[in-house]
Amino acid sequence: MNLIRIRMKYHYMAVFILLLIPVFAFSQNNARQGQSAVTLYNRAYQMQQKEDYYSAIESYREALQINPQYGDAWYNLALCTFSLGEYELAVEYSDTASRYAHNLSDIQNLKGLSLIALGRIQEANDVFNAVLKKYPNDINARFGLAEIDLYNGSISAAERRYLDALKRDPNNRKALLSLALVTAEDGRVDVAERYVNQALEYHSGEAEVHYLASYLAATRGDIKEAERRARSAVQIKGDYDKAYELLADILYAQGRYNDVIDLCDFRIGRNRQLGRAWYLKGLSEERLGLYSQAIDTYDTGLSIDPQDEIMRFALEQLISKAITVEDEKRNDWAQYHLNKAREYSRAFDGPGERYEYQKALSIAPLNITARQLFANMLERDGFYELYLQQLKFIKENEKITTTSTVQKDENTPKTVKTSRQVKNDDTIEALESILNTNLAHKYNIDPFYLNKVRWNIGIYFERKRVKLLHSDAEQIVAQAACDIFNGVPAASVDVQTDAISGFAEAYRTARGAGRDYFIILSVDETERSFSLDATVYSARTGTKATELHIYRTGNDRVSRSIRRLRQAVLDILPIRGTVLNNSLNTLLVDIGKSDGIVKGAQFDIVKKGKIKTADTGTGVVYSDKDVIGTYTVSVVNEEISEGVYKKKGFYDTLNVGDELILVKMPNSTDESVNGNAVTDTRPAADNEGEPATDAAEKAERESIKEDLKSPTKESTLIRMIQNIL
């Protein structure tokens, strides 16, 4: 019996030990996992300090898989996602971090900044005020409220917040640098310099302070000081790429293009994915006249960053002056825009589709594929005369040897046309037969050789000394804005390629050139947004006609801004025409469906040269004594129209060449004139500069709504303040 008891005792002990082994192993595993989570966290934090946010996020997530309650890991994960612009995730991670971490105010402040970026201003305001209620001396909450003030356009309110923070911490780096930036933005250069010097006194060993001191010196025109501070920044922190980039921009502003190329090569050697380094290198090569090298550099940069629109504009503008029209490589460069046109077509965005075809054809005018697609779009929108013109161009310029198959028999070669060529030939024959009854045939004129220019506009820009993202952005965007008007027959638009000193120079130049209006452009960009400000002036009086403030985010933001600029300018230009023929009180004039004209449209007929831009605002003015009569449209073709002339007074003084100005446009349900891909590129106002049709008014309302859509508009100022650590 005792032996049995002893055996049972050892049996239970063995079972007990076996049960303890997993518990002990589990405990030991937890200990190892806890250590592993800390190791992963430390590794992630080091990568975060180097701004390698992708690797840091990966390591933070691995740490959180081991320890899901690791509050500091959640907080820093939120910081990394915020730095990458993933603001929704940053809010989510901040909420999770607040359940586990102790630094509650830091977490809430980060959440508030994320909410600002998402446009949820009131929520952000509530978060910061809640922090201040619990922690009255929290400086970062005041910084958050100051950022809200900046988004709301109140620099003075933001300045008061930073001053309040500075009272609580007189040496606070972010407060000092933020005050330097906002006072510089407000034009108080001396005050800004004082804050910079104070920051340098207390934080002379920090690269970021020298970086911002360099930027502010450059903005006030002290290029030598800017260069010195930028070099100090990279000496303190050898891997500070932002400072190298700023130094390259400063060297570019001094015209030291070879030095810029060397510095860009140095940056590219460290990181080949730096698209803006390729851009600045290409720009410098272009300024040195090394066009072939510049094109190759731009090409490489765009292969790395295809969404860099300003680099693409720079490449395409260089192609237009350095590469012959017949060069086959133009087709490769045009392909990007053909792909974009197909995207717009799938989205039923006719104006966007037309813009991309226009860009493709400006790069490769002899590209048969692009021209055929453009022609098909014209047919779709009901513009058969323009469609016929494109088909004839294709037929005249198509190389049969590259598009047809030649078969030889015993006697003579035989050329076999493709199905598309056969279809085009048949369509040309059919359209020519149908259009034999139109006004052009009746009056024996070719409407496509008519000079339809009614408005002469100049575009000017003021160059900022140093640009953080794209040097010479103003010049490139101004040229792109000029180019987009090439498809507008009614407007002749030129750009002055050199920067102006200010309004007086632009006014003097525009008035001397006999322009109707002139536009002064300025641009501001961040990594995720683009702002285009344009002021339109009368070249006759120098008075302001209108101001445009265009802001876009996301892909294609630059091209969408430029398209909006074109539409806004065309929306204030009255529809004008010229008398081509007068026969028994029936007039032929050079405006038609492509100009938005419909049957019943009414015009004043004014003596040639007597229509002037209004003294102030938009619209035109002319003396009543210069009005010859009225014209009412009765027959409309695409480029010309015919209608009834009613003279004013007893004598008929009408001459060919006298001008027409739209007074009233009847409403129409004709989609071909109510805002399609073709008519979005023509003037759309009456004699008072107001929308001529309901469709034009609706388009203007929608565009203004798009301009105002984003409640939070980033700027270089805001972005730089956000980046101060």
C-alpha angles and dihedrals in degrees: 000000000000090000090053091050091050091050091048090049092053090045093056090045090053091049090049092051091048089052091050094052096072091044091051092044090048090051092048091046090052089052091051091046092050090053091046092052090053091049091050090047093052091047091050092048092054091052090047090055088054089051091244090139097165093058091041092054091051092053094044090053091050089051090050092051087061096040113019090182095059098128098186090052091052091049095049091044087056090050092052094048089048090053089053092051096250093135099164090056091045089057091047094048091045091055090051092046091052089064094057111021129078100215091083097161093053091050094048092047090053090049089051092053090049090051090052090054089051091053093248092131100160092051090050091049090052092050094052093045090050089054091050091048090057097033107027094183097049105133097191092059088056089050089054092052089048089054089054088053090053092050087051089052097249107131092167093056091048090050091054090053092052091047089051089052090048091055089059093045112018094189098044107143098208092048092050095046093043090052089050091053098046094045090048089051088051091054097251096129096167092053091048091051090052092055091047092052090049090052090048090050094055100031105029092140095059118095094208092061091054090046093056091041087055093050093049092047089053093050091054091049100254095130096166092055089045091055092047093052093045090052089049089054094054092044090056094043113025096192095048097127095176089060091049089051092050090048090053090051090050091050089048091053087056092052093245092141098161090054089049091053091050092050092047090051088052091053093044089050088058096043121008091193095072099116095183091054088058089047095053092044090052091046091052092048089050091051088052090053093249092136099162092050092045092053091051090048093050089047092054092046092052092049086058097041111019091173094063096111097179091054088049091051089050091051094047093047089052091048090055092060103030107038125063118243091241095056109121091215089074088073091060092052091047092054092078090062093045089056090049090049090056090052091053090046091055088050091050090240102147098177091049091049092050092049092055093047088049090052092047092051093046088058097040110019091173095052102124094193093055093046093048091052090048090049091051089054091053090051091049091054094049100252099133098164091056088043091054091049091055093047091052091050090051092050093048096047103035115113106228092197091063099041105035136061118236117210121191127207130173094285119030138351116264122212116212116201123218119247090254092054091049091050092048092050091050091047092050091052093048095046093047088053093048095045093053087093097053129105095262091059092043093054095032097235133130106229093199092068093055118115102234098171109135103157131050114199133177126205121207136174140193114225118227112221097236129016119198096210112019122014112216090018091144093055094047094046091047090054091047090051089052092048093053090063091061089093092055109089093188096060132060107200126184131181126211104228094206121071118254125231092229147300095314093059093046092048093047092048095045095046091047090052091052095243124165096217138003129203128209112203132199128176136199125186142180127187090273107026142048129204124193118188118188130178116198117207134184107249089209099055103013091231122139114262098182144332125229125200111185123182126178136170134189129037120342090018094143096048091044089052092051091048089051089051091054093049093047092051093046090048091065096043113096118230108256135180144175132237111248101175139005120200122164094330091313114117132200112206134183100243126087147144094320087059091053095257121152134182111285097031110147127216139181113230111221131185113266114274096012099102112096136177114264117269090239132011125000133320132053138275133211135165120260089231089062093056108105098183144292135290127206119192117236105161123034128196125173099268104012138033141196128218152144121297119207113189124219116234129352102302125065106226098164117137132186106262096039113135135247126209123192115248103167135008119196117226114262136188091207104125091200090071100029100082115305131147093285104040093048086077100061137076112279108186138096126231091286094053093252125131108283097210140026088250092055091048091050092049091051092050092050092048093050089049088053090051091054097037098101112067091195117053117191119217135180088260094054093043093051092049090048090053094055103108 
